[in-house]
Amino acid sequence: MGRLNAGIVPVTAFQQNCTILFDMDDKTGVVIDPGGDVDRILEALEQNGIKAGAIWLTHGHIDHAGGAMELKEALGVDIIGPHEADRQLLENIENQARMFGVGDAVRNCTPDRCLVEGDRVSFGGHEFEVLHCPGHAPGHVVFYNRAAKFAHVGDVLFRGSIGRTDLPGGDHAALIRSIKEKLLPLGDDIGFICGHGPGGQFGEERRSNPFLV
């Protein structure tokens, strides 16, 4: 098992951080949240010689799952996640596109496996614990690698901010609980990649994020 690494492909007008996690030695990996621009994602995989064995979804919003079915067909892999509570969002991605006035080609998504709190997913010997963190979306999950002190938090937490809760299924109080009761206790030294913008460390967010202090 080699070192865990990550690459980000910003996709769609939402500039969502589609993330490719991979093992530096054998170049196996996964794609997290392919919101669209699937040709760019495939190009990144090919250029870096990475073989993606699965698609992981943090939640069911269009900018995170809009390209999942197209990428699934291109790669011949399973879609894993999010939690069952986001199935309604996944089944209405095309309606989300109309709501946001997005003209890009997107498709409703059917995951091959939904996740629950305590599940574990892995590739190339790198194991991730699944944390169910509702608030931004009812079925939002976070992928946490204890060995690497790393988490992919999707739209739960951002550098200096938190996920929006004004969309259908949003719950501000639940989001704050998810962050304070599930993420921050993992430790100040946990680094994270989020769904939009730069990542950071939990400790810095605990100390300075205006939504948490």
PyMOL CGO cylinders between C-alpha atoms (Angstrom):
from pymol import cmd
from pymol.cgo import CYLINDER

trace = [
    CYLINDER, 0.00, 0.00, 0.00, 1.37, 3.38, -1.03, 0.3, 1, 1, 1, 1, 1, 1,
    CYLINDER, 1.37, 3.38, -1.03, 0.64, 6.87, 0.17, 0.3, 1, 1, 1, 1, 1, 1,
    CYLINDER, 0.64, 6.87, 0.17, -2.91, 8.19, -0.13, 0.3, 1, 1, 1, 1, 1, 1,
    CYLINDER, -2.91, 8.19, -0.13, -3.15, 11.13, -2.51, 0.3, 1, 1, 1, 1, 1, 1,
    CYLINDER, -3.15, 11.13, -2.51, -5.88, 13.36, -3.89, 0.3, 1, 1, 1, 1, 1, 1,
    CYLINDER, -5.88, 13.36, -3.89, -6.51, 15.41, -6.99, 0.3, 1, 1, 1, 1, 1, 1,
    CYLINDER, -6.51, 15.41, -6.99, -9.34, 17.88, -7.56, 0.3, 1, 1, 1, 1, 1, 1,
    CYLINDER, -9.34, 17.88, -7.56, -11.17, 18.51, -10.83, 0.3, 1, 1, 1, 1, 1, 1,
    CYLINDER, -11.17, 18.51, -10.83, -13.44, 21.58, -10.48, 0.3, 1, 1, 1, 1, 1, 1,
    CYLINDER, -13.44, 21.58, -10.48, -16.61, 20.81, -12.44, 0.3, 1, 1, 1, 1, 1, 1,
    CYLINDER, -16.61, 20.81, -12.44, -19.66, 22.65, -13.77, 0.3, 1, 1, 1, 1, 1, 1,
    CYLINDER, -19.66, 22.65, -13.77, -20.73, 26.22, -13.21, 0.3, 1, 1, 1, 1, 1, 1,
    CYLINDER, -20.73, 26.22, -13.21, -20.95, 25.40, -9.49, 0.3, 1, 1, 1, 1, 1, 1,
    CYLINDER, -20.95, 25.40, -9.49, -17.15, 24.83, -9.43, 0.3, 1, 1, 1, 1, 1, 1,
    CYLINDER, -17.15, 24.83, -9.43, -17.64, 21.72, -7.34, 0.3, 1, 1, 1, 1, 1, 1,
    CYLINDER, -17.64, 21.72, -7.34, -14.52, 19.89, -6.18, 0.3, 1, 1, 1, 1, 1, 1,
    CYLINDER, -14.52, 19.89, -6.18, -14.86, 16.53, -7.88, 0.3, 1, 1, 1, 1, 1, 1,
    CYLINDER, -14.86, 16.53, -7.88, -12.14, 14.61, -6.02, 0.3, 1, 1, 1, 1, 1, 1,
    CYLINDER, -12.14, 14.61, -6.02, -10.02, 11.72, -7.20, 0.3, 1, 1, 1, 1, 1, 1,
    CYLINDER, -10.02, 11.72, -7.20, -8.52, 9.79, -4.28, 0.3, 1, 1, 1, 1, 1, 1,
    CYLINDER, -8.52, 9.79, -4.28, -5.83, 7.31, -5.24, 0.3, 1, 1, 1, 1, 1, 1,
    CYLINDER, -5.83, 7.31, -5.24, -2.94, 5.19, -4.04, 0.3, 1, 1, 1, 1, 1, 1,
    CYLINDER, -2.94, 5.19, -4.04, 0.41, 6.56, -5.16, 0.3, 1, 1, 1, 1, 1, 1,
    CYLINDER, 0.41, 6.56, -5.16, 1.90, 3.11, -5.80, 0.3, 1, 1, 1, 1, 1, 1,
    CYLINDER, 1.90, 3.11, -5.80, -0.69, 1.09, -7.65, 0.3, 1, 1, 1, 1, 1, 1,
    CYLINDER, -0.69, 1.09, -7.65, -2.73, 4.08, -8.92, 0.3, 1, 1, 1, 1, 1, 1,
    CYLINDER, -2.73, 4.08, -8.92, -6.06, 2.53, -7.90, 0.3, 1, 1, 1, 1, 1, 1,
    CYLINDER, -6.06, 2.53, -7.90, -8.62, 4.97, -6.60, 0.3, 1, 1, 1, 1, 1, 1,
    CYLINDER, -8.62, 4.97, -6.60, -12.15, 6.34, -6.49, 0.3, 1, 1, 1, 1, 1, 1,
    CYLINDER, -12.15, 6.34, -6.49, -13.98, 9.39, -7.80, 0.3, 1, 1, 1, 1, 1, 1,
    CYLINDER, -13.98, 9.39, -7.80, -15.93, 11.37, -5.21, 0.3, 1, 1, 1, 1, 1, 1,
    CYLINDER, -15.93, 11.37, -5.21, -18.88, 13.53, -6.30, 0.3, 1, 1, 1, 1, 1, 1,
    CYLINDER, -18.88, 13.53, -6.30, -18.76, 13.71, -10.11, 0.3, 1, 1, 1, 1, 1, 1,
    CYLINDER, -18.76, 13.71, -10.11, -21.19, 16.57, -10.52, 0.3, 1, 1, 1, 1, 1, 1,
    CYLINDER, -21.19, 16.57, -10.52, -20.71, 16.89, -14.27, 0.3, 1, 1, 1, 1, 1, 1,
    CYLINDER, -20.71, 16.89, -14.27, -18.08, 17.60, -16.94, 0.3, 1, 1, 1, 1, 1, 1,
    CYLINDER, -18.08, 17.60, -16.94, -17.49, 13.86, -17.08, 0.3, 1, 1, 1, 1, 1, 1,
    CYLINDER, -17.49, 13.86, -17.08, -15.12, 14.22, -20.04, 0.3, 1, 1, 1, 1, 1, 1,
    CYLINDER, -15.12, 14.22, -20.04, -12.78, 16.29, -17.87, 0.3, 1, 1, 1, 1, 1, 1,
    CYLINDER, -12.78, 16.29, -17.87, -12.89, 13.70, -15.09, 0.3, 1, 1, 1, 1, 1, 1,
    CYLINDER, -12.89, 13.70, -15.09, -12.10, 10.88, -17.50, 0.3, 1, 1, 1, 1, 1, 1,
    CYLINDER, -12.10, 10.88, -17.50, -9.26, 12.92, -18.97, 0.3, 1, 1, 1, 1, 1, 1,
    CYLINDER, -9.26, 12.92, -18.97, -7.76, 13.48, -15.51, 0.3, 1, 1, 1, 1, 1, 1,
    CYLINDER, -7.76, 13.48, -15.51, -7.92, 9.77, -14.76, 0.3, 1, 1, 1, 1, 1, 1,
    CYLINDER, -7.92, 9.77, -14.76, -6.30, 8.85, -18.06, 0.3, 1, 1, 1, 1, 1, 1,
    CYLINDER, -6.30, 8.85, -18.06, -3.56, 11.48, -17.91, 0.3, 1, 1, 1, 1, 1, 1,
    CYLINDER, -3.56, 11.48, -17.91, -2.54, 10.35, -14.43, 0.3, 1, 1, 1, 1, 1, 1,
    CYLINDER, -2.54, 10.35, -14.43, -2.87, 6.63, -15.08, 0.3, 1, 1, 1, 1, 1, 1,
    CYLINDER, -2.87, 6.63, -15.08, -5.44, 6.16, -12.32, 0.3, 1, 1, 1, 1, 1, 1,
    CYLINDER, -5.44, 6.16, -12.32, -7.88, 3.25, -12.38, 0.3, 1, 1, 1, 1, 1, 1,
    CYLINDER, -7.88, 3.25, -12.38, -11.04, 4.27, -10.52, 0.3, 1, 1, 1, 1, 1, 1,
    CYLINDER, -11.04, 4.27, -10.52, -12.80, 1.27, -9.01, 0.3, 1, 1, 1, 1, 1, 1,
    CYLINDER, -12.80, 1.27, -9.01, -15.89, 3.06, -7.72, 0.3, 1, 1, 1, 1, 1, 1,
    CYLINDER, -15.89, 3.06, -7.72, -17.78, 6.34, -7.48, 0.3, 1, 1, 1, 1, 1, 1,
    CYLINDER, -17.78, 6.34, -7.48, -18.46, 7.62, -3.96, 0.3, 1, 1, 1, 1, 1, 1,
    CYLINDER, -18.46, 7.62, -3.96, -21.20, 10.20, -3.35, 0.3, 1, 1, 1, 1, 1, 1,
    CYLINDER, -21.20, 10.20, -3.35, -21.36, 12.44, -0.30, 0.3, 1, 1, 1, 1, 1, 1,
    CYLINDER, -21.36, 12.44, -0.30, -24.93, 13.59, -1.03, 0.3, 1, 1, 1, 1, 1, 1,
    CYLINDER, -24.93, 13.59, -1.03, -27.59, 13.94, -3.67, 0.3, 1, 1, 1, 1, 1, 1,
    CYLINDER, -27.59, 13.94, -3.67, -27.38, 17.55, -4.87, 0.3, 1, 1, 1, 1, 1, 1,
    CYLINDER, -27.38, 17.55, -4.87, -27.00, 18.14, -8.58, 0.3, 1, 1, 1, 1, 1, 1,
    CYLINDER, -27.00, 18.14, -8.58, -23.50, 19.62, -8.36, 0.3, 1, 1, 1, 1, 1, 1,
    CYLINDER, -23.50, 19.62, -8.36, -22.22, 16.48, -6.63, 0.3, 1, 1, 1, 1, 1, 1,
    CYLINDER, -22.22, 16.48, -6.63, -24.15, 13.70, -8.35, 0.3, 1, 1, 1, 1, 1, 1,
    CYLINDER, -24.15, 13.70, -8.35, -25.29, 15.11, -11.71, 0.3, 1, 1, 1, 1, 1, 1,
    CYLINDER, -25.29, 15.11, -11.71, -22.64, 13.22, -13.69, 0.3, 1, 1, 1, 1, 1, 1,
    CYLINDER, -22.64, 13.22, -13.69, -22.56, 10.03, -11.62, 0.3, 1, 1, 1, 1, 1, 1,
    CYLINDER, -22.56, 10.03, -11.62, -24.61, 7.83, -13.96, 0.3, 1, 1, 1, 1, 1, 1,
    CYLINDER, -24.61, 7.83, -13.96, -22.66, 8.93, -17.04, 0.3, 1, 1, 1, 1, 1, 1,
    CYLINDER, -22.66, 8.93, -17.04, -19.35, 8.28, -15.28, 0.3, 1, 1, 1, 1, 1, 1,
    CYLINDER, -19.35, 8.28, -15.28, -20.61, 4.92, -13.99, 0.3, 1, 1, 1, 1, 1, 1,
    CYLINDER, -20.61, 4.92, -13.99, -21.34, 3.81, -17.53, 0.3, 1, 1, 1, 1, 1, 1,
    CYLINDER, -21.34, 3.81, -17.53, -18.01, 5.09, -18.84, 0.3, 1, 1, 1, 1, 1, 1,
    CYLINDER, -18.01, 5.09, -18.84, -15.98, 3.31, -16.16, 0.3, 1, 1, 1, 1, 1, 1,
    CYLINDER, -15.98, 3.31, -16.16, -18.16, 0.26, -15.55, 0.3, 1, 1, 1, 1, 1, 1,
    CYLINDER, -18.16, 0.26, -15.55, -18.08, 0.76, -11.76, 0.3, 1, 1, 1, 1, 1, 1,
    CYLINDER, -18.08, 0.76, -11.76, -20.58, 0.99, -8.89, 0.3, 1, 1, 1, 1, 1, 1,
    CYLINDER, -20.58, 0.99, -8.89, -21.96, 4.14, -7.30, 0.3, 1, 1, 1, 1, 1, 1,
    CYLINDER, -21.96, 4.14, -7.30, -21.56, 3.91, -3.52, 0.3, 1, 1, 1, 1, 1, 1,
    CYLINDER, -21.56, 3.91, -3.52, -23.39, 6.30, -1.21, 0.3, 1, 1, 1, 1, 1, 1,
    CYLINDER, -23.39, 6.30, -1.21, -24.80, 8.47, 0.04, 0.3, 1, 1, 1, 1, 1, 1,
    CYLINDER, -24.80, 8.47, 0.04, -27.21, 7.55, 2.86, 0.3, 1, 1, 1, 1, 1, 1,
    CYLINDER, -27.21, 7.55, 2.86, -30.67, 6.29, 1.90, 0.3, 1, 1, 1, 1, 1, 1,
    CYLINDER, -30.67, 6.29, 1.90, -32.17, 9.57, 3.19, 0.3, 1, 1, 1, 1, 1, 1,
    CYLINDER, -32.17, 9.57, 3.19, -30.89, 11.30, 0.02, 0.3, 1, 1, 1, 1, 1, 1,
    CYLINDER, -30.89, 11.30, 0.02, -32.57, 8.91, -2.40, 0.3, 1, 1, 1, 1, 1, 1,
    CYLINDER, -32.57, 8.91, -2.40, -35.34, 11.40, -3.16, 0.3, 1, 1, 1, 1, 1, 1,
    CYLINDER, -35.34, 11.40, -3.16, -32.75, 14.02, -4.09, 0.3, 1, 1, 1, 1, 1, 1,
    CYLINDER, -32.75, 14.02, -4.09, -30.95, 11.54, -6.35, 0.3, 1, 1, 1, 1, 1, 1,
    CYLINDER, -30.95, 11.54, -6.35, -34.20, 10.59, -8.06, 0.3, 1, 1, 1, 1, 1, 1,
    CYLINDER, -34.20, 10.59, -8.06, -34.91, 14.27, -8.80, 0.3, 1, 1, 1, 1, 1, 1,
    CYLINDER, -34.91, 14.27, -8.80, -31.57, 15.57, -10.11, 0.3, 1, 1, 1, 1, 1, 1,
    CYLINDER, -31.57, 15.57, -10.11, -33.21, 16.51, -13.40, 0.3, 1, 1, 1, 1, 1, 1,
    CYLINDER, -33.21, 16.51, -13.40, -35.78, 18.56, -11.47, 0.3, 1, 1, 1, 1, 1, 1,
    CYLINDER, -35.78, 18.56, -11.47, -32.94, 20.19, -9.54, 0.3, 1, 1, 1, 1, 1, 1,
    CYLINDER, -32.94, 20.19, -9.54, -31.42, 21.22, -12.86, 0.3, 1, 1, 1, 1, 1, 1,
    CYLINDER, -31.42, 21.22, -12.86, -34.65, 22.95, -13.84, 0.3, 1, 1, 1, 1, 1, 1,
    CYLINDER, -34.65, 22.95, -13.84, -34.87, 24.63, -10.42, 0.3, 1, 1, 1, 1, 1, 1,
    CYLINDER, -34.87, 24.63, -10.42, -31.36, 26.07, -10.77, 0.3, 1, 1, 1, 1, 1, 1,
    CYLINDER, -31.36, 26.07, -10.77, -31.75, 26.86, -14.46, 0.3, 1, 1, 1, 1, 1, 1,
    CYLINDER, -31.75, 26.86, -14.46, -28.84, 24.62, -15.34, 0.3, 1, 1, 1, 1, 1, 1,
    CYLINDER, -28.84, 24.62, -15.34, -28.68, 23.63, -18.99, 0.3, 1, 1, 1, 1, 1, 1,
    CYLINDER, -28.68, 23.63, -18.99, -26.00, 20.98, -18.61, 0.3, 1, 1, 1, 1, 1, 1,
    CYLINDER, -26.00, 20.98, -18.61, -26.95, 17.38, -19.33, 0.3, 1, 1, 1, 1, 1, 1,
    CYLINDER, -26.95, 17.38, -19.33, -27.57, 15.65, -16.00, 0.3, 1, 1, 1, 1, 1, 1,
    CYLINDER, -27.57, 15.65, -16.00, -29.39, 12.48, -15.08, 0.3, 1, 1, 1, 1, 1, 1,
    CYLINDER, -29.39, 12.48, -15.08, -31.24, 11.15, -12.09, 0.3, 1, 1, 1, 1, 1, 1,
    CYLINDER, -31.24, 11.15, -12.09, -29.03, 8.78, -10.12, 0.3, 1, 1, 1, 1, 1, 1,
    CYLINDER, -29.03, 8.78, -10.12, -29.56, 5.31, -8.67, 0.3, 1, 1, 1, 1, 1, 1,
    CYLINDER, -29.56, 5.31, -8.67, -26.76, 4.24, -6.32, 0.3, 1, 1, 1, 1, 1, 1,
    CYLINDER, -26.76, 4.24, -6.32, -25.69, 0.60, -6.27, 0.3, 1, 1, 1, 1, 1, 1,
    CYLINDER, -25.69, 0.60, -6.27, -25.19, 0.75, -2.50, 0.3, 1, 1, 1, 1, 1, 1,
    CYLINDER, -25.19, 0.75, -2.50, -26.35, 3.24, 0.11, 0.3, 1, 1, 1, 1, 1, 1,
    CYLINDER, -26.35, 3.24, 0.11, -24.29, 3.84, 3.24, 0.3, 1, 1, 1, 1, 1, 1,
    CYLINDER, -24.29, 3.84, 3.24, -25.04, 4.12, 6.94, 0.3, 1, 1, 1, 1, 1, 1,
    CYLINDER, -25.04, 4.12, 6.94, -23.12, 5.37, 9.95, 0.3, 1, 1, 1, 1, 1, 1,
    CYLINDER, -23.12, 5.37, 9.95, -20.29, 2.98, 10.76, 0.3, 1, 1, 1, 1, 1, 1,
    CYLINDER, -20.29, 2.98, 10.76, -19.91, 1.48, 7.30, 0.3, 1, 1, 1, 1, 1, 1,
    CYLINDER, -19.91, 1.48, 7.30, -16.40, 1.22, 5.88, 0.3, 1, 1, 1, 1, 1, 1,
    CYLINDER, -16.40, 1.22, 5.88, -15.34, 1.66, 2.28, 0.3, 1, 1, 1, 1, 1, 1,
    CYLINDER, -15.34, 1.66, 2.28, -11.88, 1.19, 0.85, 0.3, 1, 1, 1, 1, 1, 1,
    CYLINDER, -11.88, 1.19, 0.85, -9.56, 0.99, -2.14, 0.3, 1, 1, 1, 1, 1, 1,
    CYLINDER, -9.56, 0.99, -2.14, -5.92, -0.02, -2.44, 0.3, 1, 1, 1, 1, 1, 1,
    CYLINDER, -5.92, -0.02, -2.44, -5.70, -0.82, 1.27, 0.3, 1, 1, 1, 1, 1, 1,
    CYLINDER, -5.70, -0.82, 1.27, -6.94, 2.65, 2.29, 0.3, 1, 1, 1, 1, 1, 1,
    CYLINDER, -6.94, 2.65, 2.29, -9.97, 2.30, 4.57, 0.3, 1, 1, 1, 1, 1, 1,
    CYLINDER, -9.97, 2.30, 4.57, -12.50, 5.07, 5.17, 0.3, 1, 1, 1, 1, 1, 1,
    CYLINDER, -12.50, 5.07, 5.17, -15.08, 5.20, 7.93, 0.3, 1, 1, 1, 1, 1, 1,
    CYLINDER, -15.08, 5.20, 7.93, -18.51, 6.50, 6.96, 0.3, 1, 1, 1, 1, 1, 1,
    CYLINDER, -18.51, 6.50, 6.96, -20.07, 9.22, 9.11, 0.3, 1, 1, 1, 1, 1, 1,
    CYLINDER, -20.07, 9.22, 9.11, -23.70, 10.18, 8.51, 0.3, 1, 1, 1, 1, 1, 1,
    CYLINDER, -23.70, 10.18, 8.51, -23.72, 13.98, 8.83, 0.3, 1, 1, 1, 1, 1, 1,
    CYLINDER, -23.72, 13.98, 8.83, -27.15, 15.42, 7.96, 0.3, 1, 1, 1, 1, 1, 1,
    CYLINDER, -27.15, 15.42, 7.96, -27.98, 19.10, 7.87, 0.3, 1, 1, 1, 1, 1, 1,
    CYLINDER, -27.98, 19.10, 7.87, -26.93, 20.30, 4.43, 0.3, 1, 1, 1, 1, 1, 1,
    CYLINDER, -26.93, 20.30, 4.43, -28.76, 17.29, 3.00, 0.3, 1, 1, 1, 1, 1, 1,
    CYLINDER, -28.76, 17.29, 3.00, -30.60, 14.54, 4.93, 0.3, 1, 1, 1, 1, 1, 1,
    CYLINDER, -30.60, 14.54, 4.93, -28.38, 11.74, 3.66, 0.3, 1, 1, 1, 1, 1, 1,
    CYLINDER, -28.38, 11.74, 3.66, -25.02, 13.49, 3.57, 0.3, 1, 1, 1, 1, 1, 1,
    CYLINDER, -25.02, 13.49, 3.57, -22.05, 11.29, 4.48, 0.3, 1, 1, 1, 1, 1, 1,
    CYLINDER, -22.05, 11.29, 4.48, -18.41, 12.07, 5.25, 0.3, 1, 1, 1, 1, 1, 1,
    CYLINDER, -18.41, 12.07, 5.25, -15.51, 9.76, 4.38, 0.3, 1, 1, 1, 1, 1, 1,
    CYLINDER, -15.51, 9.76, 4.38, -12.83, 9.62, 7.11, 0.3, 1, 1, 1, 1, 1, 1,
    CYLINDER, -12.83, 9.62, 7.11, -9.43, 7.94, 6.83, 0.3, 1, 1, 1, 1, 1, 1,
    CYLINDER, -9.43, 7.94, 6.83, -8.08, 7.54, 10.35, 0.3, 1, 1, 1, 1, 1, 1,
    CYLINDER, -8.08, 7.54, 10.35, -4.58, 6.46, 9.30, 0.3, 1, 1, 1, 1, 1, 1,
    CYLINDER, -4.58, 6.46, 9.30, -4.04, 9.49, 7.07, 0.3, 1, 1, 1, 1, 1, 1,
    CYLINDER, -4.04, 9.49, 7.07, -5.84, 11.91, 9.43, 0.3, 1, 1, 1, 1, 1, 1,
    CYLINDER, -5.84, 11.91, 9.43, -7.94, 13.01, 6.49, 0.3, 1, 1, 1, 1, 1, 1,
    CYLINDER, -7.94, 13.01, 6.49, -11.64, 13.50, 5.77, 0.3, 1, 1, 1, 1, 1, 1,
    CYLINDER, -11.64, 13.50, 5.77, -13.66, 14.32, 2.69, 0.3, 1, 1, 1, 1, 1, 1,
    CYLINDER, -13.66, 14.32, 2.69, -16.50, 16.37, 4.14, 0.3, 1, 1, 1, 1, 1, 1,
    CYLINDER, -16.50, 16.37, 4.14, -18.47, 17.32, 1.04, 0.3, 1, 1, 1, 1, 1, 1,
    CYLINDER, -18.47, 17.32, 1.04, -20.67, 20.33, 1.78, 0.3, 1, 1, 1, 1, 1, 1,
    CYLINDER, -20.67, 20.33, 1.78, -20.89, 19.87, 5.56, 0.3, 1, 1, 1, 1, 1, 1,
    CYLINDER, -20.89, 19.87, 5.56, -17.97, 22.15, 6.39, 0.3, 1, 1, 1, 1, 1, 1,
    CYLINDER, -17.97, 22.15, 6.39, -15.94, 24.72, 4.45, 0.3, 1, 1, 1, 1, 1, 1,
    CYLINDER, -15.94, 24.72, 4.45, -12.92, 26.81, 5.31, 0.3, 1, 1, 1, 1, 1, 1,
    CYLINDER, -12.92, 26.81, 5.31, -14.48, 29.63, 7.30, 0.3, 1, 1, 1, 1, 1, 1,
    CYLINDER, -14.48, 29.63, 7.30, -18.04, 28.57, 6.57, 0.3, 1, 1, 1, 1, 1, 1,
    CYLINDER, -18.04, 28.57, 6.57, -20.57, 25.73, 6.61, 0.3, 1, 1, 1, 1, 1, 1,
    CYLINDER, -20.57, 25.73, 6.61, -22.96, 24.15, 4.14, 0.3, 1, 1, 1, 1, 1, 1,
    CYLINDER, -22.96, 24.15, 4.14, -26.12, 26.03, 3.24, 0.3, 1, 1, 1, 1, 1, 1,
    CYLINDER, -26.12, 26.03, 3.24, -29.33, 24.80, 4.84, 0.3, 1, 1, 1, 1, 1, 1,
    CYLINDER, -29.33, 24.80, 4.84, -31.96, 26.68, 2.82, 0.3, 1, 1, 1, 1, 1, 1,
    CYLINDER, -31.96, 26.68, 2.82, -32.40, 23.91, 0.24, 0.3, 1, 1, 1, 1, 1, 1,
    CYLINDER, -32.40, 23.91, 0.24, -35.05, 21.15, 0.58, 0.3, 1, 1, 1, 1, 1, 1,
    CYLINDER, -35.05, 21.15, 0.58, -34.09, 18.86, 3.46, 0.3, 1, 1, 1, 1, 1, 1,
    CYLINDER, -34.09, 18.86, 3.46, -31.70, 21.38, 4.99, 0.3, 1, 1, 1, 1, 1, 1,
    CYLINDER, -31.70, 21.38, 4.99, -31.59, 21.71, 8.78, 0.3, 1, 1, 1, 1, 1, 1,
    CYLINDER, -31.59, 21.71, 8.78, -29.23, 24.24, 10.35, 0.3, 1, 1, 1, 1, 1, 1,
    CYLINDER, -29.23, 24.24, 10.35, -29.36, 22.79, 13.87, 0.3, 1, 1, 1, 1, 1, 1,
    CYLINDER, -29.36, 22.79, 13.87, -28.68, 19.29, 12.53, 0.3, 1, 1, 1, 1, 1, 1,
    CYLINDER, -28.68, 19.29, 12.53, -25.73, 20.57, 10.50, 0.3, 1, 1, 1, 1, 1, 1,
    CYLINDER, -25.73, 20.57, 10.50, -24.12, 22.21, 13.52, 0.3, 1, 1, 1, 1, 1, 1,
    CYLINDER, -24.12, 22.21, 13.52, -24.61, 19.00, 15.52, 0.3, 1, 1, 1, 1, 1, 1,
    CYLINDER, -24.61, 19.00, 15.52, -23.00, 16.98, 12.75, 0.3, 1, 1, 1, 1, 1, 1,
    CYLINDER, -23.00, 16.98, 12.75, -19.94, 19.22, 12.77, 0.3, 1, 1, 1, 1, 1, 1,
    CYLINDER, -19.94, 19.22, 12.77, -19.57, 19.60, 16.52, 0.3, 1, 1, 1, 1, 1, 1,
    CYLINDER, -19.57, 19.60, 16.52, -20.47, 16.04, 17.53, 0.3, 1, 1, 1, 1, 1, 1,
    CYLINDER, -20.47, 16.04, 17.53, -19.01, 14.00, 14.67, 0.3, 1, 1, 1, 1, 1, 1,
    CYLINDER, -19.01, 14.00, 14.67, -16.28, 15.94, 12.88, 0.3, 1, 1, 1, 1, 1, 1,
    CYLINDER, -16.28, 15.94, 12.88, -14.50, 18.19, 15.36, 0.3, 1, 1, 1, 1, 1, 1,
    CYLINDER, -14.50, 18.19, 15.36, -14.05, 15.41, 17.97, 0.3, 1, 1, 1, 1, 1, 1,
    CYLINDER, -14.05, 15.41, 17.97, -11.90, 13.54, 15.44, 0.3, 1, 1, 1, 1, 1, 1,
    CYLINDER, -11.90, 13.54, 15.44, -9.09, 15.94, 16.27, 0.3, 1, 1, 1, 1, 1, 1,
    CYLINDER, -9.09, 15.94, 16.27, -7.64, 19.34, 15.43, 0.3, 1, 1, 1, 1, 1, 1,
    CYLINDER, -7.64, 19.34, 15.43, -5.02, 17.78, 13.15, 0.3, 1, 1, 1, 1, 1, 1,
    CYLINDER, -5.02, 17.78, 13.15, -7.51, 16.24, 10.71, 0.3, 1, 1, 1, 1, 1, 1,
    CYLINDER, -7.51, 16.24, 10.71, -7.11, 17.71, 7.24, 0.3, 1, 1, 1, 1, 1, 1,
    CYLINDER, -7.11, 17.71, 7.24, -10.13, 17.96, 4.98, 0.3, 1, 1, 1, 1, 1, 1,
    CYLINDER, -10.13, 17.96, 4.98, -11.22, 18.44, 1.40, 0.3, 1, 1, 1, 1, 1, 1,
    CYLINDER, -11.22, 18.44, 1.40, -14.63, 20.03, 0.97, 0.3, 1, 1, 1, 1, 1, 1,
    CYLINDER, -14.63, 20.03, 0.97, -17.09, 20.30, -1.86, 0.3, 1, 1, 1, 1, 1, 1,
    CYLINDER, -17.09, 20.30, -1.86, -16.21, 23.85, -2.91, 0.3, 1, 1, 1, 1, 1, 1,
    CYLINDER, -16.21, 23.85, -2.91, -13.15, 26.01, -2.40, 0.3, 1, 1, 1, 1, 1, 1,
    CYLINDER, -13.15, 26.01, -2.40, -9.99, 25.26, -0.43, 0.3, 1, 1, 1, 1, 1, 1,
    CYLINDER, -9.99, 25.26, -0.43, -9.79, 22.64, 2.31, 0.3, 1, 1, 1, 1, 1, 1,
    CYLINDER, -9.79, 22.64, 2.31, -8.23, 23.05, 5.72, 0.3, 1, 1, 1, 1, 1, 1,
    CYLINDER, -8.23, 23.05, 5.72, -7.91, 21.52, 9.17, 0.3, 1, 1, 1, 1, 1, 1,
    CYLINDER, -7.91, 21.52, 9.17, -10.58, 20.90, 11.77, 0.3, 1, 1, 1, 1, 1, 1,
    CYLINDER, -10.58, 20.90, 11.77, -8.58, 22.70, 14.45, 0.3, 1, 1, 1, 1, 1, 1,
    CYLINDER, -8.58, 22.70, 14.45, -8.55, 25.95, 12.54, 0.3, 1, 1, 1, 1, 1, 1,
    CYLINDER, -8.55, 25.95, 12.54, -12.29, 25.72, 11.94, 0.3, 1, 1, 1, 1, 1, 1,
    CYLINDER, -12.29, 25.72, 11.94, -12.95, 24.97, 15.60, 0.3, 1, 1, 1, 1, 1, 1,
    CYLINDER, -12.95, 24.97, 15.60, -10.96, 28.06, 16.60, 0.3, 1, 1, 1, 1, 1, 1,
    CYLINDER, -10.96, 28.06, 16.60, -11.99, 30.60, 13.97, 0.3, 1, 1, 1, 1, 1, 1,
    CYLINDER, -11.99, 30.60, 13.97, -15.00, 29.49, 11.91, 0.3, 1, 1, 1, 1, 1, 1,
    CYLINDER, -15.00, 29.49, 11.91, -17.65, 32.14, 12.73, 0.3, 1, 1, 1, 1, 1, 1,
    CYLINDER, -17.65, 32.14, 12.73, -20.45, 29.58, 12.52, 0.3, 1, 1, 1, 1, 1, 1,
    CYLINDER, -20.45, 29.58, 12.52, -18.83, 27.35, 15.15, 0.3, 1, 1, 1, 1, 1, 1,
    CYLINDER, -18.83, 27.35, 15.15, -17.23, 29.62, 17.74, 0.3, 1, 1, 1, 1, 1, 1,
]
cmd.load_cgo(trace, "trace")
